[in-house]
Amino acid sequence: MWRRRWLADGAAGLASKGPSGTGWRLSDAQLDTLAAALEERPAAHGYIEDQRWTLARIADLIARLFRQRYTLRGVSMLLHRIGFSPQVPKHPP
């Protein structure tokens, strides 16, 4: 396939067309809404058992807020994109 493109268009035919994939599913405004929701703490969204966000809970929150399904890995990558990082809370000794 690359040979056909090279024969037809030369070196320009082999130039990268950018990353493949579907792109981001949430808009910048939706990401801002998600960040604000995460700052509200889990109890504000019905998670009263404990006050920790988990990737599964965040995936559920995204599904409820925006009707988009994400894998746990996808949620983790999304969190990094908006400046959050998964971490284990430190408990006092």
N, C-alpha and C positions, 0 to 999 in steps of 0.2 A: 504494500500500500504506500509506504513512504517513497518508493521508487517512482510510482506513477505521479505522485505530487511533485517530486523533484524534476521529472522529465517535463511535466506540464508547466510548472511555475518556477523552476530553478530553486535557489536557496531560499527565496521568500516563501515558497510553498512548504518549506520545512520549519518555518518559524512557529514558535509556540502560540497557541490561541488562548493561553491562560489556563487556570485550573479548571478541571472538569467538576461536575456536580451541579446540584440544584441551587446553590447559594443559601443565604440565610432565610429561615422561615419566619422569624420575628422581626418586625420593623424596629427602628431605633426608639420610637415612642413606646412600643410594647416592652422593649428591654428596660426602659425607664420605669414603666409600670411594674415590671417584675422586680426590679431592684427595690422600689418603694415597698412592695408587698413583703419582700424578704426582711426589710428593716423593721416591719411591724411585728415581727416575731411569730412563731407558729400558732400560739393560742388565738391570735386574731383571725386565723383561718381555720379554726376548728380542731387543731391538734393540741389537746389539753393534757395528754398523758405526760409529756415532758416538753421542755423548751429548747429542743434541738431540731434544726433543719437537717433532714437526710436527703440524699439524692432522690430517693423514691418519693418523699413528700414533695420535693420541689417539682419533680416530673408530674405528680398529681396536680399541684397548683397550676402549672403551665397548662395542663389539659383543661382544667376548670376555667381558667381566665381567658385562654386564647384558642381553645379547641385544637390544640396541636399536641401530638404525641412525640415524646423524646425518649430515647434509651437512656439508661443511667450514664453511660459514657458521653452521650450527647449533652446531657444536663451538665456534666462536669466541664465539658469544653465550653458550653454556653456561660457557665459561671465565671470561668477564667476570662472569657471575652468581655464581661461586664465588670471585671475587677474584683470578683469574689474568689476566695480559694477555700476548698474543702479542708477542714481542720478538725481535730479532736479537741473538745473543750477541756481545759485544765481544771481539775477539781482541787480544792484546797486540801492539804494533808490532814 
